[in-house]
Amino acid sequence: MGIFNRFTDILKANVNDLLDKAEDPEKMLKQMVIEMEEAVNEATMALGDAIANEKSLAHQMEKKTKEAEEYQQKAVEAVKMGRDDLAKQALERKVMLLEAAKDLEGPLMEAQKSTADLKRQVDQLKDKLEEARMRQSTLVARAQAAKAKKRIAKSVSGIGSDGFAGFEKFEQKIEKEEAEAEAFQQIAGEVTSTLDQELDKLSTKSQADDELAKLKESLKGS
C-alpha cells in the first residue's frame, strides 16, 4: 500500500543528511512529523473504508440468510394450504438466496482479513508517529544546543591568539607609562633629598658659627 510505503520512506530517511541540507533543522523535523501525520490519517481513512466494506458484506450475507429463512416459512405455510406450487417457488427462492449468501462468504473473509491487517498496520504507524513526536522534541533541543555551541565556538575561534593583541599592546603602553612615572617620582625624590641635605648643612653650619662666636667671646672675657 502506497501510504505505508511513504511512511516507511520517511522513517528510513537519513535524518542527519536531511538536517545537514536544511537551513532550519527544527522546521525540517516539524515537516517530517506533519508528513507522518498525513500518512497516518490516510491509512486511518483506508481502514475506515475497509471496515465499511466488511460490514456491508456481512449485512448482505445476513440479509440473504434471513430472507431464505422467511421463504422457508412461506413454503411451509403454502404446503399447509395445499399450494404445493407456491411452496415449490418459495423453496426455489430460498435456495437462490442461500447460494447468494454462500457466495459472499469468500469476499467477507477476505474483507475481514484485510481489515485486521490494516488495523494492525495503522496501530504500528500510530506508535511510530508517537515515537517520532517524542524524538522531535529531543532532537529540537539538541539542535538548539548545537547551534549555541557553534556560535560560542565560532566566537572564540574568531578571537584566537591574536584576538587580545590590542589589549596586550595597550597593557604594554600602560606599563611603560607606569615605569616612567616611577622614574620621575624617583628623580623628584632624589632632588628633594639633596635639597634637604643642603639645607640641613646650612643649618648645621649656622649653629656651628654661633657656637664658635660664643666660644671666642668667652675666651676674651677670661
C-alpha positions as CSV (number, residue, x, y, z in Angstrom):
1,M,0.0,0.0,0.0
2,G,1.4,3.4,-1.0
3,I,0.5,5.1,2.2
4,F,2.6,2.6,4.3
5,N,5.5,2.7,1.9
6,R,5.6,6.5,2.1
7,F,5.5,6.4,5.9
8,T,8.3,3.8,5.8
9,D,10.4,6.0,3.5
10,I,10.1,8.9,5.9
11,L,11.2,6.7,8.8
12,K,14.1,5.3,6.8
13,A,15.3,8.7,5.6
14,N,18.8,9.6,6.8
15,V,17.8,12.3,9.3
16,N,21.4,13.6,9.6
17,D,21.6,14.2,5.9
18,L,18.2,15.9,5.8
19,L,19.2,18.2,8.7
20,D,22.6,19.0,7.1
21,K,20.8,20.1,3.9
22,A,18.1,22.0,5.8
23,E,18.7,25.6,6.7
24,D,16.3,25.2,9.7
25,P,16.6,21.7,11.3
26,E,13.6,22.4,13.6
27,K,11.4,23.3,10.6
28,M,12.6,20.1,8.8
29,L,11.8,17.9,11.8
30,K,8.3,19.5,12.1
31,Q,7.7,18.9,8.4
32,M,8.7,15.3,8.7
33,V,6.2,14.8,11.6
34,I,3.5,16.5,9.6
35,E,4.1,14.1,6.7
36,M,3.8,11.2,9.1
37,E,0.6,12.5,10.5
38,E,-0.8,12.9,7.0
39,A,0.2,9.3,6.2
40,V,-1.5,8.0,9.4
41,N,-4.6,10.0,8.5
42,E,-4.7,8.5,5.1
43,A,-4.2,5.0,6.5
44,T,-6.9,5.5,9.0
45,M,-9.3,6.6,6.2
46,A,-8.3,3.4,4.3
47,L,-9.0,1.3,7.4
48,G,-12.4,3.0,7.7
49,D,-13.3,2.1,4.1
50,A,-12.2,-1.5,4.7
51,I,-14.3,-1.7,7.8
52,A,-17.3,-0.2,6.0
53,N,-16.9,-2.8,3.1
54,E,-16.6,-5.6,5.7
55,K,-19.8,-4.5,7.4
56,S,-21.6,-4.1,4.1
57,L,-20.7,-7.7,3.0
58,A,-21.7,-9.0,6.4
59,H,-25.0,-7.2,6.3
60,Q,-25.8,-8.5,2.8
61,M,-25.0,-12.1,3.8
62,E,-27.1,-11.8,7.0
63,K,-30.0,-10.3,5.0
64,K,-30.0,-13.0,2.4
65,T,-29.8,-15.7,5.0
66,K,-32.7,-14.2,6.9
67,E,-34.8,-13.9,3.6
68,A,-34.0,-17.6,2.9
69,E,-35.4,-18.5,6.3
70,E,-38.5,-16.4,5.6
71,Y,-39.1,-18.2,2.3
72,Q,-38.7,-21.5,4.1
73,Q,-41.5,-20.5,6.4
74,K,-43.6,-19.3,3.5
75,A,-43.1,-22.7,1.8
76,V,-44.4,-24.4,5.0
77,E,-47.5,-22.2,5.0
78,A,-48.1,-22.9,1.3
79,V,-48.0,-26.7,1.9
80,K,-50.4,-26.4,4.8
81,M,-52.8,-24.5,2.5
82,G,-52.4,-27.2,-0.2
83,R,-50.5,-24.9,-2.5
84,D,-47.6,-27.0,-3.4
85,D,-46.8,-24.9,-6.5
86,L,-46.3,-21.8,-4.3
87,A,-44.3,-23.9,-1.8
88,K,-42.0,-25.0,-4.6
89,Q,-41.5,-21.4,-5.8
90,A,-40.7,-20.3,-2.3
91,L,-38.2,-23.1,-1.8
92,E,-36.5,-22.2,-5.2
93,R,-36.2,-18.7,-3.9
94,K,-34.8,-20.0,-0.7
95,V,-32.1,-22.0,-2.5
96,M,-31.1,-19.0,-4.6
97,L,-30.8,-16.7,-1.5
98,L,-28.7,-19.3,0.3
99,E,-26.4,-19.7,-2.7
100,A,-26.0,-15.9,-2.9
101,A,-25.2,-15.8,0.8
102,K,-22.7,-18.6,0.4
103,D,-21.1,-16.7,-2.5
104,L,-20.5,-13.8,-0.1
105,E,-18.5,-15.9,2.4
106,G,-15.3,-15.7,0.5
107,P,-15.3,-11.9,-0.1
108,L,-16.4,-11.4,3.6
109,M,-13.5,-13.5,4.9
110,E,-11.1,-11.5,2.6
111,A,-12.5,-8.3,3.8
112,Q,-12.2,-9.4,7.5
113,K,-8.5,-10.4,6.9
114,S,-7.8,-7.1,5.1
115,T,-9.4,-5.1,7.9
116,A,-7.4,-6.9,10.5
117,D,-4.1,-6.4,8.6
118,L,-4.9,-2.7,8.1
119,K,-5.8,-2.2,11.7
120,R,-2.5,-3.8,12.8
121,Q,-0.6,-1.6,10.4
122,V,-2.4,1.6,11.5
123,D,-1.7,0.8,15.1
124,Q,2.0,0.4,14.2
125,L,2.0,3.7,12.3
126,K,0.4,5.5,15.3
127,D,3.1,4.0,17.6
128,K,5.8,5.2,15.2
129,L,4.2,8.6,15.0
130,E,4.1,9.0,18.7
131,E,7.7,7.9,18.9
132,A,8.6,10.5,16.2
133,R,6.8,13.2,18.1
134,M,8.8,12.4,21.3
135,R,12.0,12.3,19.4
136,Q,11.2,15.5,17.6
137,S,11.2,17.5,20.9
138,T,14.5,15.8,21.9
139,L,16.2,16.5,18.6
140,V,15.0,20.1,18.5
141,A,16.5,20.6,22.0
142,R,19.8,19.0,20.7
143,A,19.7,21.2,17.6
144,Q,19.3,24.3,19.6
145,A,22.1,23.3,22.0
146,A,24.3,22.6,19.0
147,K,23.6,26.0,17.5
148,A,24.5,27.7,20.7
149,K,27.8,25.7,21.0
150,K,28.6,26.5,17.4
151,R,28.1,30.2,17.9
152,I,30.3,30.2,21.1
153,A,33.0,28.1,19.4
154,K,32.9,30.4,16.4
155,S,33.2,33.5,18.5
156,V,36.1,32.0,20.5
157,S,37.9,30.8,17.3
158,G,37.4,34.3,15.8
159,I,39.2,35.8,18.7
160,G,42.1,33.3,18.7
161,S,45.6,34.1,19.9
162,D,45.6,37.5,18.0
163,G,42.3,38.5,19.5
164,F,43.9,40.1,22.6
165,A,46.8,41.6,20.7
166,G,45.2,45.1,21.1
167,F,44.8,44.5,24.9
168,E,48.4,43.4,25.2
169,K,49.6,46.4,23.3
170,F,47.6,48.7,25.4
171,E,48.8,47.0,28.6
172,Q,52.4,47.4,27.5
173,K,51.8,51.1,26.9
174,I,50.3,51.5,30.4
175,E,53.3,49.6,31.9
176,K,55.6,51.9,30.1
177,E,53.8,55.0,31.4
178,E,53.8,53.5,34.9
179,A,57.6,52.9,34.7
180,E,58.1,56.4,33.5
181,A,56.0,57.8,36.4
182,E,58.0,55.8,38.9
183,A,61.2,57.1,37.3
184,F,60.1,60.7,37.6
185,Q,59.0,60.1,41.2
186,Q,62.4,58.7,42.0
187,I,64.1,61.6,40.4
188,A,61.9,64.0,42.2
189,G,62.6,62.2,45.4
190,E,66.3,62.4,44.9
191,V,66.2,66.1,44.2
192,T,64.1,66.8,47.3
193,S,66.5,64.6,49.3
194,T,69.6,66.6,48.0
195,L,67.9,69.9,48.8
196,D,67.0,68.8,52.3
197,Q,70.6,67.7,52.8
198,E,72.0,71.1,51.7
199,L,69.5,72.9,53.9
200,D,70.4,70.8,56.8
201,K,74.1,71.5,56.2
202,L,73.4,75.3,56.1
203,S,71.5,75.0,59.4
204,T,74.3,73.0,61.0
205,K,77.0,75.5,59.7
206,S,75.0,78.4,61.1
207,Q,74.7,76.7,64.5
208,A,78.5,76.0,64.5
209,D,79.3,79.6,63.6
210,D,77.1,80.8,66.5
211,E,78.8,78.3,68.9
212,L,82.3,79.5,67.6
213,A,81.4,83.1,68.2
214,K,80.2,82.3,71.7
215,L,83.4,80.4,72.4
216,K,85.6,83.3,71.3
217,E,83.6,85.7,73.4
218,S,84.0,83.7,76.5
219,L,87.7,83.3,75.9
220,K,88.1,87.1,75.6
221,G,86.5,87.6,78.9
222,S,88.8,85.2,80.7
